[in-house]
Amino acid sequence: MNIDIYQSACCGDKYLSVKSGTDIENLKLPNDFDEDLLILSPFKSTLKLDINKPRVSLDQCDVITQINEKGFATHGATLKIKIKK
């Protein structure tokens, strides 16, 4: 599955993913949809998901399941690196 990923414009660790080419302005969103994801910036387009090739900070199985069930996936991505002195 190829997806487009959008990043929240107000909360940089929240993302919305859809099948590539989906018009996000016409998504049917639930009433309790996260308001942080109502203003978005494009993040990555036409990303090919392959569950046999793990990706840092992206649970591909979860994203695929959500998109198949709802037409979109919401997810976070935080990567922290601690450097010792």
MIVODO-42012 format. One record per atom (N, C-alpha, C, O): atom name; x, y negated, z negated. Coordinates in Angstrom, 1 decimal, padded with zeros to 4 digits, always signed. Layout:
% MIVODO-42012
atom;xx;yy;zz
CA;X;Y;Z
...
This chain:
% MIVODO-42012
atom;xx;yy;zz
N;+000.8;+001.2;+000.0
CA;+000.0;+000.0;+000.0
C;+000.9;-001.2;+000.0
O;+001.8;-001.3;-000.8
N;+000.6;-002.2;+000.9
CA;+001.3;-003.5;+000.9
C;+000.4;-004.5;+000.1
O;-000.8;-004.5;+000.2
N;+001.1;-005.2;-000.8
CA;+000.4;-006.2;-001.6
C;+001.0;-007.6;-001.5
O;+002.1;-007.8;-001.1
N;+000.2;-008.6;-001.8
CA;+000.6;-010.0;-002.0
C;+000.5;-010.2;-003.5
O;-000.5;-009.9;-004.1
N;+001.5;-010.9;-004.0
CA;+001.5;-011.2;-005.5
C;+001.5;-012.7;-005.6
O;+002.2;-013.5;-005.0
N;+000.6;-013.2;-006.5
CA;+000.5;-014.6;-006.9
C;+000.8;-014.8;-008.3
O;+000.5;-013.9;-009.2
N;+001.5;-015.9;-008.6
CA;+001.9;-016.2;-010.0
C;+001.0;-017.3;-010.6
O;+000.7;-018.2;-009.8
N;+000.6;-017.2;-011.8
CA;-000.1;-018.2;-012.5
C;+000.7;-019.5;-012.5
O;+001.9;-019.5;-012.8
N;+000.0;-020.6;-012.1
CA;+000.7;-021.9;-012.1
C;+001.0;-022.5;-013.5
O;+001.8;-023.3;-013.6
N;+000.2;-021.9;-014.4
CA;+000.4;-022.5;-015.8
C;+001.0;-021.5;-016.8
O;+001.4;-021.9;-017.9
N;+001.1;-020.3;-016.4
CA;+001.7;-019.3;-017.3
C;+002.5;-018.3;-016.5
O;+002.0;-017.4;-015.9
N;+003.8;-018.6;-016.4
CA;+004.7;-017.9;-015.5
C;+004.9;-016.4;-015.6
O;+005.5;-015.8;-014.7
N;+004.3;-015.8;-016.7
CA;+004.5;-014.3;-016.8
C;+003.2;-013.6;-016.5
O;+003.0;-012.5;-016.9
N;+002.2;-014.3;-015.9
CA;+001.0;-013.7;-015.5
C;+000.8;-013.7;-014.0
O;+001.1;-014.7;-013.3
N;+000.4;-012.5;-013.4
CA;+000.3;-012.4;-012.0
C;-001.0;-011.8;-011.5
O;-001.7;-011.0;-012.3
N;-001.4;-012.1;-010.3
CA;-002.5;-011.5;-009.7
C;-002.0;-010.9;-008.4
O;-001.4;-011.5;-007.6
N;-002.4;-009.6;-008.1
CA;-002.0;-008.9;-006.9
C;-003.2;-008.4;-006.2
O;-004.2;-008.0;-006.8
N;-003.1;-008.5;-004.9
CA;-004.2;-008.0;-004.0
C;-003.6;-007.3;-002.8
O;-002.4;-007.4;-002.5
N;-004.4;-006.5;-002.0
CA;-003.9;-006.0;-000.8
C;-003.5;-007.1;+000.1
O;-004.1;-008.1;+000.2
N;-002.4;-006.9;+000.8
CA;-001.9;-007.9;+001.8
C;-003.0;-008.4;+002.7
O;-003.7;-007.6;+003.2
N;-003.0;-009.7;+002.9
CA;-004.0;-010.3;+003.8
C;-005.3;-010.6;+003.2
O;-006.2;-011.2;+003.8
N;-005.5;-010.3;+001.9
CA;-006.8;-010.6;+001.2
C;-006.9;-012.1;+001.0
O;-005.9;-012.7;+000.6
N;-008.1;-012.6;+001.3
CA;-008.4;-014.1;+001.0
C;-008.7;-014.2;-000.5
O;-009.9;-013.9;-000.9
N;-007.8;-014.6;-001.3
CA;-008.0;-014.7;-002.8
C;-009.1;-015.7;-003.1
O;-009.7;-015.5;-004.2
N;-009.4;-016.6;-002.3
CA;-010.5;-017.6;-002.6
C;-011.9;-016.9;-002.6
O;-012.8;-017.5;-003.1
N;-012.0;-015.7;-002.0
CA;-013.3;-015.0;-001.9
C;-013.4;-013.8;-002.8
O;-014.3;-013.0;-002.6
N;-012.4;-013.7;-003.7
CA;-012.5;-012.5;-004.7
C;-013.7;-012.7;-005.6
O;-014.1;-013.8;-006.0
N;-014.3;-011.6;-005.9
CA;-015.4;-011.5;-006.9
C;-014.8;-011.3;-008.2
O;-014.3;-010.2;-008.5
N;-014.8;-012.3;-009.1
CA;-014.1;-012.2;-010.4
C;-015.2;-012.0;-011.5
O;-016.2;-012.6;-011.4
N;-014.8;-011.2;-012.5
CA;-015.7;-011.1;-013.6
C;-015.8;-012.4;-014.5
O;-014.9;-013.2;-014.4
N;-016.9;-012.5;-015.2
CA;-017.0;-013.7;-016.1
C;-015.9;-013.9;-017.1
O;-015.6;-015.0;-017.5
N;-015.3;-012.8;-017.6
CA;-014.3;-012.9;-018.6
C;-012.9;-012.9;-018.0
O;-011.9;-012.6;-018.6
N;-012.8;-013.3;-016.7
CA;-011.5;-013.3;-016.0
C;-010.6;-014.3;-016.7
O;-011.0;-015.4;-017.1
N;-009.3;-014.0;-016.8
CA;-008.3;-014.8;-017.4
C;-008.2;-016.2;-016.7
O;-007.8;-016.2;-015.5
N;-008.5;-017.3;-017.4
CA;-008.5;-018.6;-016.8
C;-007.1;-019.0;-016.4
O;-006.9;-019.9;-015.5
N;-006.0;-018.4;-017.0
CA;-004.7;-018.8;-016.5
C;-004.4;-018.3;-015.1
O;-003.4;-018.8;-014.5
N;-005.2;-017.4;-014.6
CA;-005.0;-016.9;-013.2
C;-006.0;-017.5;-012.2
O;-006.1;-017.0;-011.1
N;-006.6;-018.7;-012.5
CA;-007.4;-019.4;-011.6
C;-006.7;-020.4;-010.7
O;-007.2;-020.8;-009.7
N;-005.5;-020.8;-011.2
CA;-004.6;-021.6;-010.4
C;-003.3;-020.9;-010.1
O;-002.6;-020.6;-011.1
N;-003.1;-020.6;-008.9
CA;-002.0;-019.7;-008.5
C;-001.0;-020.3;-007.5
O;-001.3;-021.2;-006.8
N;+000.2;-019.7;-007.5
CA;+001.2;-020.0;-006.5
C;+001.6;-018.7;-005.9
O;+001.7;-017.7;-006.6
N;+001.8;-018.7;-004.5
CA;+002.3;-017.5;-003.9
C;+003.7;-017.1;-004.5
O;+004.5;-017.9;-004.8
N;+003.8;-015.8;-004.8
CA;+005.1;-015.3;-005.4
C;+005.8;-014.4;-004.4
O;+007.0;-014.6;-004.2
N;+005.1;-013.4;-003.9
CA;+005.7;-012.4;-003.0
C;+004.7;-011.9;-002.1
O;+003.5;-011.6;-002.5
N;+005.0;-011.9;-000.8
CA;+004.0;-011.4;+000.2
C;+004.5;-010.1;+000.9
O;+005.7;-009.9;+001.1
N;+003.5;-009.3;+001.2
CA;+003.7;-008.0;+001.9
C;+004.8;-007.2;+001.2
O;+005.7;-006.7;+001.8
N;+004.6;-007.0;-000.1
CA;+005.5;-006.1;-000.9
C;+004.9;-004.7;-000.7
O;+003.8;-004.4;-001.1
N;+005.8;-003.8;-000.3
CA;+005.3;-002.4;-000.1
C;+005.5;-001.6;-001.4
O;+006.6;-001.5;-001.9
N;+004.4;-001.1;-002.0
CA;+004.4;-000.3;-003.2
C;+004.8;+001.1;-002.8
O;+004.2;+001.6;-001.8
N;+005.6;+001.7;-003.6
CA;+006.0;+003.1;-003.4
C;+006.3;+003.7;-004.8
O;+007.3;+003.4;-005.4
N;+005.4;+004.5;-005.3
CA;+005.5;+005.0;-006.6
C;+006.7;+005.9;-006.8
O;+007.1;+006.2;-007.9
N;+007.4;+006.3;-005.7
CA;+008.6;+007.1;-005.8
C;+009.8;+006.2;-005.9
O;+010.9;+006.7;-006.1
N;+009.7;+004.9;-005.8
CA;+010.8;+004.0;-006.0
C;+010.4;+003.0;-007.1
O;+009.7;+002.0;-006.8
N;+010.8;+003.2;-008.3
CA;+010.4;+002.3;-009.4
C;+010.8;+000.9;-009.2
O;+011.9;+000.6;-008.5
N;+010.1;-000.1;-009.7
CA;+010.4;-001.5;-009.6
C;+010.4;-002.1;-011.0
O;+009.6;-001.7;-011.9
N;+011.4;-002.9;-011.2
CA;+011.5;-003.6;-012.5
C;+010.3;-004.5;-012.7
O;+009.9;-005.3;-011.8
N;+009.7;-004.4;-013.9
CA;+008.6;-005.2;-014.3
C;+007.3;-005.1;-013.5
O;+006.5;-006.0;-013.6
N;+007.2;-004.0;-012.8
CA;+005.9;-003.8;-012.1
C;+005.5;-002.3;-012.2
O;+006.2;-001.4;-011.7
N;+004.4;-002.1;-012.9
CA;+003.8;-000.7;-013.0
C;+003.0;-000.5;-011.7
O;+001.8;-000.8;-011.7
N;+003.6;+000.1;-010.7
CA;+003.0;+000.2;-009.4
C;+001.7;+001.1;-009.5
O;+000.7;+000.8;-008.8
N;+001.7;+002.1;-010.3
CA;+000.5;+003.0;-010.4
C;-000.7;+002.2;-010.9
O;-001.8;+002.3;-010.5
N;-000.4;+001.4;-011.9
CA;-001.5;+000.6;-012.5
C;-002.0;-000.5;-011.5
O;-003.2;-000.7;-011.4
N;-001.1;-001.1;-010.8
CA;-001.5;-002.1;-009.8
C;-002.4;-001.5;-008.7
O;-003.4;-002.0;-008.3
N;-002.0;-000.3;-008.2
CA;-002.7;+000.4;-007.2
C;-004.1;+000.8;-007.7
O;-005.1;+000.6;-007.0
N;-004.1;+001.3;-008.9
CA;-005.4;+001.7;-009.5
C;-006.4;+000.5;-009.6
O;-007.5;+000.6;-009.3
N;-005.9;-000.6;-010.2
CA;-006.7;-001.8;-010.3
C;-007.2;-002.3;-009.0
O;-008.4;-002.6;-008.9
N;-006.3;-002.4;-008.0
CA;-006.8;-002.9;-006.7
C;-007.8;-001.9;-006.1
O;-008.8;-002.4;-005.5
N;-007.7;-000.6;-006.2
CA;-008.6;+000.3;-005.7
C;-010.0;+000.2;-006.4
O;-011.0;+000.4;-005.8
N;-010.0;-000.1;-007.7
CA;-011.2;-000.2;-008.5
C;-011.9;-001.6;-008.4
O;-013.1;-001.6;-008.3
N;-011.1;-002.6;-008.4
CA;-011.6;-004.0;-008.5
C;-011.4;-004.9;-007.3
O;-012.0;-005.9;-007.2
N;-010.4;-004.5;-006.5
CA;-010.1;-005.4;-005.4
C;-008.9;-006.3;-005.7
O;-008.4;-007.0;-004.8
N;-008.5;-006.3;-006.9
CA;-007.3;-007.1;-007.4
C;-006.7;-006.4;-008.6
O;-007.3;-005.6;-009.2
N;-005.5;-006.9;-009.0
CA;-004.9;-006.4;-010.2
C;-004.3;-007.6;-010.9
O;-003.7;-008.5;-010.3
N;-004.5;-007.6;-012.2
CA;-003.8;-008.6;-013.1
C;-002.7;-007.9;-013.9
O;-002.9;-006.8;-014.4
N;-001.6;-008.5;-014.0
CA;-000.5;-007.9;-014.7
C;+000.5;-009.0;-015.2
O;+000.5;-010.1;-014.7
N;+001.3;-008.6;-016.1
CA;+002.4;-009.4;-016.5
C;+003.7;-008.9;-016.1
O;+003.9;-007.8;-015.5
N;+004.7;-009.8;-016.3
CA;+006.1;-009.4;-015.9
C;+007.0;-010.2;-016.7
O;+007.2;-011.4;-016.5
N;+007.6;-009.6;-017.7
CA;+008.6;-010.4;-018.5
C;+009.9;-009.5;-018.6
O;+009.8;-008.3;-018.9
N;+011.0;-010.1;-018.3
CA;+012.2;-009.4;-018.4
C;+013.2;-010.2;-019.2
O;+013.5;-011.4;-018.9
N;+013.6;-009.7;-020.3
CA;+014.5;-010.4;-021.2
C;+015.9;-009.7;-021.3
O;+015.9;-008.5;-021.3
N;+016.9;-010.5;-021.3
CA;+018.2;-010.0;-021.4
C;+018.9;-010.7;-022.6
O;+018.9;-011.9;-022.6
N;+019.4;-009.9;-023.5
CA;+020.1;-010.5;-024.6
C;+021.6;-010.3;-024.5
O;+022.1;-009.2;-024.2
N;+022.3;-011.4;-024.6
CA;+023.7;-011.4;-024.5
C;+024.3;-011.5;-025.9
O;+023.9;-012.4;-026.6
N;+025.2;-010.7;-026.3
CA;+025.9;-010.7;-027.6
C;+027.1;-011.6;-027.5
O;+027.8;-011.6;-026.5
N;+027.4;-012.3;-028.6
CA;+028.6;-013.1;-028.6
C;+029.8;-012.2;-029.0
O;+030.9;-012.7;-029.1
